Amino acid sequence: MHTTDGNLTESDLRSKFLQQFKKDVSDGLNSDPKTLPSKYFYDETGDDLFVQIMNMPEYYLTRCEMEIFTEQTEHLINEFDLNTDEPFELIELGAGDGSKTIKLLQRLLERGHNFHYNPVDISANALQGLEDMLAEKLPELKVKKQRGDYFGVLSSFKGDTTKKVVLFLGSNIGNMRDEKASDFIYRLGANLNPGDILLMGVDLIKPTEIVLPAYNDSNGITAKFNLNLLKRINRELGANFDLDNWSHAPTYSEETGIAKSFLRSDVDQEVYVEGIGQDFFFEEGELIHTEISRKYNDEILKDIISDTNFYYKSKIQDSRKFFADYILIRK
Ligand SMILES: C[S@@+](CC[C@H](N)C(=O)[O-])C[C@H]1O[C@@H](n2cnc3c(N)ncnc32)[C@H](O)[C@@H]1O
């Protein structure tokens, strides 16, 4: 396995990342209302906490998509319409621990398909864990990992005419507002060729009693996950957030299908972020918006797709119809 991060060294990558992190935290905390981007959840602790979240009884999303990948693997592959002699690149955006994807990879290898697996993730730690797991479980798999923000790595696929299948699982698209999601899918398509495939896993709109606990579990793992963002800013940007003064505050509206996570300031407080050289004042009850997790139905999804260069081919659902993997084809 090799990385395709251009010629940048580990320390170049680290300093590029830190510059962006400072800028994003500064932009977010200087905006009104205050925000912080969810992609920074995933440091080593965040990756571990997310694996714990995926295993929580309340977090139905992973189990539903895992059911699709385990019980309908053949169906999924047949939807791709690939001949075994047609080489292709299997690209996964925000690959995480690859626990669902391995089912697909294994079956593709058994069927004798000729492909490379290209996991893309912003977390070096997640990519390393995935590399180790695949080397052990599927040593024959050809892997080309790419570390970076998926917006940044999309362009590296441009101009290559090999057939591509892009996986975007776990309802990661739901972390973007609809307009941004359309734009993202369009930009992805602009780097692909007609006939290329996007397999996009999305969570479906459901009652609050089912959705909200997935973002507010009884053991406080989702709270730790959200608060870990402040810990990371303390450690990497020299801030002095006192975690005892903050709480996890998620919401969900069944009407709009949108879940949001916030960090709530429990007191009036001032926080200094050394890396930015600025004090920030938070009033008691003030919220920092950290994540959006949009839920979909056919109408919302088709509306998002209508502004892009993809068309809808089909969808595969789990037995409870909580989750759907949509198969979209580049026009
Ligand atoms: C919610 S996890 C889902 C992982 C996997 N797709 C799944 O379905 O289980 C999100 C993953 O995407 C990565 N990620 C989040 N934002 C990203 C971004 N902007 N660019 C690249 N990777 C990102 C995180 O590091 C994490 O591994």
The ligand as an ORCA input file, in Angstrom:
! r2SCAN-3c Opt
* xyz 0 1
  C     -19.181      9.328     10.343
  S     -17.652      8.569      9.919
  C     -18.271      7.364      8.767
  C     -17.269      6.360      8.334
  C     -17.758      5.388      7.254
  N     -18.031      6.080      5.987
  C     -18.981      4.656      7.704
  O     -19.998      4.760      7.020
  O     -18.907      3.953      8.706
  C     -16.973      9.808      8.948
  C     -15.576      9.538      8.404
  O     -15.330     10.534      7.407
  C     -14.110     11.207      7.701
  N     -14.341     12.597      7.310
  C     -15.202     13.487      7.890
  N     -15.166     14.652      7.227
  C     -14.248     14.494      6.210
  C     -13.771     15.332      5.169
  N     -14.237     16.565      5.033
  N     -12.863     14.820      4.310
  C     -12.384     13.543      4.426
  N     -12.805     12.713      5.405
  C     -13.721     13.173      6.273
  C     -13.873     11.030      9.183
  O     -12.502     11.087      9.503
  C     -14.486      9.655      9.445
  O     -13.552      8.620      9.304
*
